[in-house]
Amino acid sequence: MDNGFTSLEEIKREFLIESNDIDEMVSALKGMLKELHPDPGGRGFQSSEDEDKFYKINEAIKFMREEETNEVAIRTEVSALAELVKMQLTINNSAMAKSELSDEVDKTLRSFRGYHRVSKLTLAGVSTFFGGLWLFPEKLMAHPIIIKYVDFSDSQMFNYFSITWILLVFLTLVLWLNTFKKDNKRKEFLEGIKSTSMQSYGFSLFLKYVKGSALTEEDIAFTEEEFIQFFISHGDELGYHLGLYDSQVCRIDSSLGESMAKTILTSAASKGMIKMVDSKEFSDRYRVI
């Protein structure tokens, strides 16, 4: 017998049920079934109307169980889809944060090199000048201003001038090497903080700091601003991890600290290490899980 139920509302109207909960509706229908069930003695239904209603209720229960199964399947699919979207958003956010950090590193490195541009140009000029003296000493000796103060016929004066010249050339080379080494070390540091291992070390270093100042396990929480400030003030310690001991080379400014913090927080949140909590503070607050 097919009673053709197509909706829960139809069943509610048919059997005068007010509840919208499927379990409660099934319970109410089962109560009706007990009243209509054939007599245990084998006398059968009291009337053909009772028999029709009995089978109709069974069909209604069957329909609702199928609806419940479909609803669970839909909820499962929606939940899986939501999880997939969440995962994709996390991947996109992580990729975006890494891209922003890479751009900020490149910008910081250009700024650092620009800071030394004047000294490099000065060194280039000095190097060119002394190189010219080395190649064309007769030009120096014939220069009207220099010969006014330096008597090259005086061997002692000539020796003093030669020693001074050699020292200046040596100093120029030392300054060139120092500038070159600083550039390379700065680049090594900036490239280092882009690596996952360095970010992991920085995060573990911060957790030690947070756990050390926390009174209880519930107090192990921090704001994004605190996280940023930690890296700005602990650039030296990150440099030590890379074997770099120059505070100027390992300096982290606010822009770089913010990009670095965002990258690490996004990664830590995606791995379930931290979670954002409700806070009335301007900066986002996180709790360590």
KOLDO-314055 format. One line per field, with one value per residue (C-alpha): residue number from 1; residue in three letters; z, y, x. Coordinates in Angstrom, 3 decimals, padded with zeros to 6 digits. Layout:
% KOLDO-314055
nr	c(NUM | ...)
rest	c(ALA | ...)
z	c(Z | ...)
y	c(Y | ...)
x	c(X | ...)
% end
This chain:
% KOLDO-314055
nr	c(1 | 2 | 3 | 4 | 5 | 6 | 7 | 8 | 9 | 10 | 11 | 12 | 13 | 14 | 15 | 16 | 17 | 18 | 19 | 20 | 21 | 22 | 23 | 24 | 25 | 26 | 27 | 28 | 29 | 30 | 31 | 32 | 33 | 34 | 35 | 36 | 37 | 38 | 39 | 40 | 41 | 42 | 43 | 44 | 45 | 46 | 47 | 48 | 49 | 50 | 51 | 52 | 53 | 54 | 55 | 56 | 57 | 58 | 59 | 60 | 61 | 62 | 63 | 64 | 65 | 66 | 67 | 68 | 69 | 70 | 71 | 72 | 73 | 74 | 75 | 76 | 77 | 78 | 79 | 80 | 81 | 82 | 83 | 84 | 85 | 86 | 87 | 88 | 89 | 90 | 91 | 92 | 93 | 94 | 95 | 96 | 97 | 98 | 99 | 100 | 101 | 102 | 103 | 104 | 105 | 106 | 107 | 108 | 109 | 110 | 111 | 112 | 113 | 114 | 115 | 116 | 117 | 118 | 119 | 120 | 121 | 122 | 123 | 124 | 125 | 126 | 127 | 128 | 129 | 130 | 131 | 132 | 133 | 134 | 135 | 136 | 137 | 138 | 139 | 140 | 141 | 142 | 143 | 144 | 145 | 146 | 147 | 148 | 149 | 150 | 151 | 152 | 153 | 154 | 155 | 156 | 157 | 158 | 159 | 160 | 161 | 162 | 163 | 164 | 165 | 166 | 167 | 168 | 169 | 170 | 171 | 172 | 173 | 174 | 175 | 176 | 177 | 178 | 179 | 180 | 181 | 182 | 183 | 184 | 185 | 186 | 187 | 188 | 189 | 190 | 191 | 192 | 193 | 194 | 195 | 196 | 197 | 198 | 199 | 200 | 201 | 202 | 203 | 204 | 205 | 206 | 207 | 208 | 209 | 210 | 211 | 212 | 213 | 214 | 215 | 216 | 217 | 218 | 219 | 220 | 221 | 222 | 223 | 224 | 225 | 226 | 227 | 228 | 229 | 230 | 231 | 232 | 233 | 234 | 235 | 236 | 237 | 238 | 239 | 240 | 241 | 242 | 243 | 244 | 245 | 246 | 247 | 248 | 249 | 250 | 251 | 252 | 253 | 254 | 255 | 256 | 257 | 258 | 259 | 260 | 261 | 262 | 263 | 264 | 265 | 266 | 267 | 268 | 269 | 270 | 271 | 272 | 273 | 274 | 275 | 276 | 277 | 278 | 279 | 280 | 281 | 282 | 283 | 284 | 285 | 286 | 287 | 288 | 289)
rest	c(MET | ASP | ASN | GLY | PHE | THR | SER | LEU | GLU | GLU | ILE | LYS | ARG | GLU | PHE | LEU | ILE | GLU | SER | ASN | ASP | ILE | ASP | GLU | MET | VAL | SER | ALA | LEU | LYS | GLY | MET | LEU | LYS | GLU | LEU | HIS | PRO | ASP | PRO | GLY | GLY | ARG | GLY | PHE | GLN | SER | SER | GLU | ASP | GLU | ASP | LYS | PHE | TYR | LYS | ILE | ASN | GLU | ALA | ILE | LYS | PHE | MET | ARG | GLU | GLU | GLU | THR | ASN | GLU | VAL | ALA | ILE | ARG | THR | GLU | VAL | SER | ALA | LEU | ALA | GLU | LEU | VAL | LYS | MET | GLN | LEU | THR | ILE | ASN | ASN | SER | ALA | MET | ALA | LYS | SER | GLU | LEU | SER | ASP | GLU | VAL | ASP | LYS | THR | LEU | ARG | SER | PHE | ARG | GLY | TYR | HIS | ARG | VAL | SER | LYS | LEU | THR | LEU | ALA | GLY | VAL | SER | THR | PHE | PHE | GLY | GLY | LEU | TRP | LEU | PHE | PRO | GLU | LYS | LEU | MET | ALA | HIS | PRO | ILE | ILE | ILE | LYS | TYR | VAL | ASP | PHE | SER | ASP | SER | GLN | MET | PHE | ASN | TYR | PHE | SER | ILE | THR | TRP | ILE | LEU | LEU | VAL | PHE | LEU | THR | LEU | VAL | LEU | TRP | LEU | ASN | THR | PHE | LYS | LYS | ASP | ASN | LYS | ARG | LYS | GLU | PHE | LEU | GLU | GLY | ILE | LYS | SER | THR | SER | MET | GLN | SER | TYR | GLY | PHE | SER | LEU | PHE | LEU | LYS | TYR | VAL | LYS | GLY | SER | ALA | LEU | THR | GLU | GLU | ASP | ILE | ALA | PHE | THR | GLU | GLU | GLU | PHE | ILE | GLN | PHE | PHE | ILE | SER | HIS | GLY | ASP | GLU | LEU | GLY | TYR | HIS | LEU | GLY | LEU | TYR | ASP | SER | GLN | VAL | CYS | ARG | ILE | ASP | SER | SER | LEU | GLY | GLU | SER | MET | ALA | LYS | THR | ILE | LEU | THR | SER | ALA | ALA | SER | LYS | GLY | MET | ILE | LYS | MET | VAL | ASP | SER | LYS | GLU | PHE | SER | ASP | ARG | TYR | ARG | VAL | ILE)
z	c(000.000 | -001.020 | 000.803 | -001.154 | 001.661 | 000.211 | 003.195 | 006.982 | 006.927 | 005.133 | 007.868 | 010.598 | 009.047 | 008.478 | 012.062 | 013.855 | 015.182 | 016.335 | 016.893 | 014.178 | 015.609 | 013.668 | 016.766 | 018.592 | 015.538 | 015.235 | 018.953 | 018.603 | 015.606 | 017.410 | 020.223 | 017.665 | 016.297 | 019.718 | 019.872 | 016.388 | 016.565 | 015.930 | 019.025 | 020.257 | 020.366 | 016.596 | 016.119 | 013.751 | 013.335 | 014.767 | 011.447 | 007.926 | 008.774 | 011.614 | 009.283 | 006.650 | 009.304 | 010.748 | 007.412 | 006.677 | 009.961 | 009.092 | 005.744 | 007.483 | 009.880 | 006.988 | 005.116 | 008.140 | 008.727 | 005.099 | 005.502 | 008.637 | 006.807 | 003.917 | 006.329 | 008.087 | 004.728 | 003.658 | 006.967 | 006.582 | 003.040 | 004.078 | 007.024 | 004.776 | 002.244 | 004.984 | 006.266 | 002.739 | 002.275 | 005.670 | 004.730 | 001.395 | 003.102 | 005.576 | 002.713 | 000.874 | 004.021 | 004.745 | 001.158 | 001.249 | 004.574 | 003.236 | 000.087 | 002.146 | 004.333 | 001.246 | -000.191 | 003.145 | 003.351 | -000.146 | 000.741 | 003.982 | 002.202 | -000.439 | 002.329 | 004.155 | 001.000 | 000.261 | 003.723 | 002.775 | -000.713 | 000.230 | 001.961 | -001.009 | -003.458 | -001.251 | -001.115 | -004.876 | -005.358 | -002.928 | -004.521 | -007.982 | -006.744 | -005.093 | -008.027 | -010.295 | -008.059 | -008.233 | -012.019 | -012.702 | -009.850 | -012.088 | -012.287 | -008.509 | -008.345 | -011.016 | -009.468 | -008.649 | -005.314 | -004.013 | -004.902 | -003.012 | 000.246 | -000.532 | -001.612 | -003.383 | -003.618 | 000.172 | 000.762 | 004.314 | 003.141 | 000.248 | 002.619 | 004.925 | 001.981 | 000.648 | 004.022 | 004.366 | 000.909 | 001.631 | 004.919 | 003.184 | 000.485 | 003.190 | 005.106 | 001.934 | 001.321 | 004.924 | 004.659 | 001.370 | 002.881 | 005.990 | 003.924 | 001.699 | 004.729 | 006.378 | 003.193 | 002.984 | 006.679 | 006.501 | 003.484 | 005.316 | 008.314 | 006.244 | 004.113 | 007.315 | 008.907 | 005.827 | 006.525 | 008.362 | 010.790 | 011.800 | 012.259 | 014.355 | 016.525 | 016.917 | 017.938 | 020.504 | 021.871 | 022.297 | 023.990 | 026.584 | 027.260 | 027.535 | 029.699 | 031.952 | 032.704 | 032.993 | 036.473 | 035.373 | 032.279 | 031.497 | 031.396 | 028.434 | 025.986 | 024.097 | 021.681 | 018.156 | 019.176 | 021.971 | 019.439 | 017.042 | 019.769 | 020.899 | 017.505 | 017.209 | 020.547 | 020.144 | 016.696 | 018.263 | 019.652 | 016.257 | 014.780 | 017.333 | 016.109 | 012.641 | 013.964 | 013.441 | 016.258 | 014.798 | 016.206 | 013.149 | 010.839 | 012.960 | 013.464 | 012.916 | 012.334 | 012.889 | 009.287 | 009.125 | 012.624 | 011.655 | 008.472 | 010.315 | 013.153 | 010.724 | 008.865 | 012.051 | 013.606 | 010.430 | 010.309 | 014.050 | 013.888 | 010.870 | 012.767 | 015.855 | 018.082 | 018.942 | 018.536 | 018.453 | 021.474 | 022.062 | 023.317 | 023.782 | 022.968 | 019.719 | 018.829 | 018.178 | 021.171 | 020.903 | 023.374 | 023.318 | 022.954)
y	c(000.000 | 003.316 | 006.292 | 008.689 | 010.825 | 013.531 | 015.770 | 015.903 | 018.634 | 016.273 | 013.655 | 016.243 | 017.261 | 013.684 | 012.548 | 015.905 | 016.055 | 019.434 | 018.634 | 019.310 | 016.870 | 013.602 | 011.476 | 012.966 | 012.479 | 008.819 | 008.300 | 009.755 | 007.518 | 004.428 | 005.252 | 005.245 | 001.909 | 000.286 | 001.349 | 000.006 | -003.200 | -006.400 | -008.228 | -010.740 | -013.400 | -013.390 | -011.663 | -009.106 | -005.421 | -004.091 | -002.459 | -001.972 | 001.720 | 000.745 | -001.584 | 001.152 | 003.627 | 001.051 | 000.582 | 004.298 | 005.030 | 002.453 | 004.151 | 007.518 | 006.164 | 004.605 | 007.925 | 009.857 | 007.404 | 007.826 | 011.607 | 011.378 | 009.301 | 011.758 | 014.680 | 013.072 | 012.404 | 016.010 | 017.318 | 015.086 | 016.328 | 019.950 | 019.454 | 017.856 | 020.669 | 023.290 | 021.582 | 021.518 | 025.221 | 025.968 | 024.003 | 025.816 | 029.193 | 028.236 | 027.224 | 030.467 | 032.566 | 030.769 | 031.236 | 034.905 | 035.466 | 033.802 | 035.912 | 039.100 | 038.070 | 037.387 | 040.806 | 042.497 | 040.691 | 041.878 | 045.425 | 045.374 | 044.061 | 046.808 | 049.387 | 048.010 | 048.104 | 051.606 | 052.668 | 051.722 | 053.184 | 056.462 | 054.665 | 052.311 | 055.220 | 056.952 | 053.781 | 053.406 | 056.975 | 056.502 | 053.160 | 054.745 | 057.619 | 055.396 | 053.016 | 055.946 | 056.936 | 053.395 | 053.299 | 056.883 | 058.048 | 060.650 | 062.494 | 062.766 | 064.026 | 066.646 | 067.934 | 071.679 | 071.546 | 068.343 | 069.375 | 072.609 | 070.611 | 067.457 | 067.462 | 064.145 | 064.782 | 064.479 | 060.714 | 060.947 | 062.986 | 060.584 | 057.591 | 059.218 | 059.906 | 056.359 | 054.805 | 057.046 | 056.079 | 052.350 | 052.665 | 054.496 | 051.802 | 049.115 | 050.966 | 051.252 | 047.502 | 046.742 | 048.997 | 047.358 | 043.884 | 044.946 | 046.410 | 043.331 | 040.994 | 043.012 | 042.850 | 039.089 | 038.528 | 040.729 | 038.753 | 035.469 | 036.631 | 037.857 | 034.720 | 032.679 | 034.094 | 033.003 | 029.348 | 027.061 | 025.865 | 029.433 | 030.344 | 027.209 | 028.179 | 031.711 | 030.412 | 027.974 | 030.798 | 032.969 | 030.134 | 029.786 | 033.490 | 033.310 | 030.166 | 031.647 | 034.691 | 032.777 | 032.065 | 029.157 | 027.041 | 029.221 | 032.287 | 030.981 | 033.484 | 036.459 | 039.201 | 039.597 | 042.891 | 041.148 | 038.545 | 041.247 | 043.180 | 039.988 | 039.520 | 043.198 | 043.047 | 039.536 | 039.755 | 039.118 | 035.738 | 034.696 | 035.760 | 033.666 | 030.642 | 031.297 | 031.960 | 035.725 | 038.063 | 041.539 | 043.461 | 045.721 | 042.706 | 040.993 | 044.030 | 043.501 | 046.599 | 046.883 | 046.063 | 042.984 | 041.898 | 042.206 | 040.138 | 037.505 | 037.283 | 036.969 | 034.123 | 032.177 | 032.738 | 031.577 | 028.432 | 027.687 | 028.158 | 025.850 | 023.124 | 023.487 | 024.805 | 028.005 | 029.355 | 032.836 | 033.726 | 036.400 | 039.574 | 043.197 | 044.231 | 045.995 | 043.343 | 039.733 | 037.430 | 033.797 | 030.934 | 028.126 | 024.726)
x	c(000.000 | 001.419 | -000.057 | 002.173 | 003.519 | 005.778 | 006.518 | 006.573 | 003.944 | 001.581 | 002.099 | 001.554 | -001.753 | -002.840 | -002.237 | -002.686 | 000.901 | 002.270 | 005.951 | 008.531 | 011.075 | 011.206 | 011.913 | 008.947 | 006.735 | 007.768 | 007.114 | 003.615 | 002.867 | 004.121 | 001.727 | -001.113 | 000.122 | -000.224 | -003.833 | -004.564 | -002.479 | -004.446 | -005.595 | -002.958 | -005.643 | -005.757 | -009.082 | -007.491 | -008.297 | -011.504 | -012.379 | -011.103 | -010.585 | -008.238 | -006.347 | -005.942 | -004.794 | -002.347 | -000.599 | -000.740 | 001.068 | 003.723 | 004.229 | 004.532 | 007.168 | 009.090 | 009.008 | 010.271 | 013.126 | 014.167 | 013.940 | 016.067 | 018.676 | 018.728 | 019.013 | 021.975 | 023.625 | 023.066 | 024.424 | 027.481 | 028.082 | 027.602 | 029.951 | 032.575 | 032.186 | 032.496 | 035.646 | 037.058 | 036.307 | 037.850 | 040.966 | 041.229 | 040.824 | 043.550 | 045.866 | 045.103 | 045.641 | 048.905 | 050.120 | 049.120 | 050.904 | 054.067 | 053.913 | 053.535 | 056.480 | 058.618 | 057.733 | 058.509 | 061.866 | 062.802 | 061.722 | 063.734 | 066.834 | 066.590 | 066.233 | 069.275 | 071.366 | 070.129 | 071.256 | 074.831 | 074.640 | 076.366 | 079.233 | 079.559 | 079.704 | 082.276 | 084.344 | 084.062 | 085.327 | 088.192 | 089.097 | 089.107 | 091.270 | 093.862 | 093.798 | 094.610 | 097.513 | 098.816 | 098.625 | 099.755 | 102.067 | 103.691 | 100.351 | 100.350 | 103.903 | 103.211 | 099.981 | 100.462 | 098.598 | 100.236 | 103.798 | 103.135 | 102.885 | 104.836 | 108.451 | 108.927 | 112.666 | 112.774 | 113.003 | 111.575 | 108.602 | 108.088 | 108.152 | 105.564 | 103.329 | 103.720 | 102.898 | 099.846 | 098.742 | 099.158 | 097.220 | 094.381 | 094.225 | 094.165 | 091.431 | 089.368 | 089.638 | 088.660 | 085.598 | 084.635 | 084.892 | 082.966 | 080.126 | 080.043 | 079.921 | 077.140 | 075.073 | 075.494 | 074.748 | 071.673 | 070.482 | 071.181 | 069.153 | 066.212 | 066.149 | 066.401 | 063.258 | 061.292 | 062.135 | 059.698 | 062.387 | 063.264 | 059.598 | 059.078 | 062.066 | 060.719 | 057.286 | 058.745 | 060.908 | 057.815 | 055.876 | 058.639 | 058.308 | 054.498 | 054.460 | 057.122 | 054.965 | 051.653 | 050.255 | 048.025 | 047.418 | 044.391 | 046.639 | 048.663 | 047.204 | 048.572 | 047.581 | 048.871 | 050.488 | 052.442 | 053.588 | 054.790 | 056.617 | 058.361 | 059.999 | 060.904 | 062.738 | 064.237 | 065.810 | 069.225 | 068.125 | 066.827 | 070.151 | 072.068 | 070.113 | 071.568 | 075.044 | 074.778 | 075.848 | 075.422 | 072.429 | 072.306 | 072.173 | 069.470 | 067.254 | 063.496 | 061.385 | 057.624 | 056.625 | 058.832 | 057.730 | 054.062 | 054.500 | 056.507 | 053.959 | 051.035 | 052.746 | 053.518 | 050.074 | 048.312 | 050.443 | 050.041 | 046.259 | 045.936 | 047.812 | 045.606 | 048.391 | 046.507 | 042.987 | 041.529 | 039.410 | 036.814 | 038.397 | 037.433 | 040.991 | 041.846 | 044.436 | 043.350 | 043.876 | 045.013 | 045.091 | 047.639 | 045.963)
% end
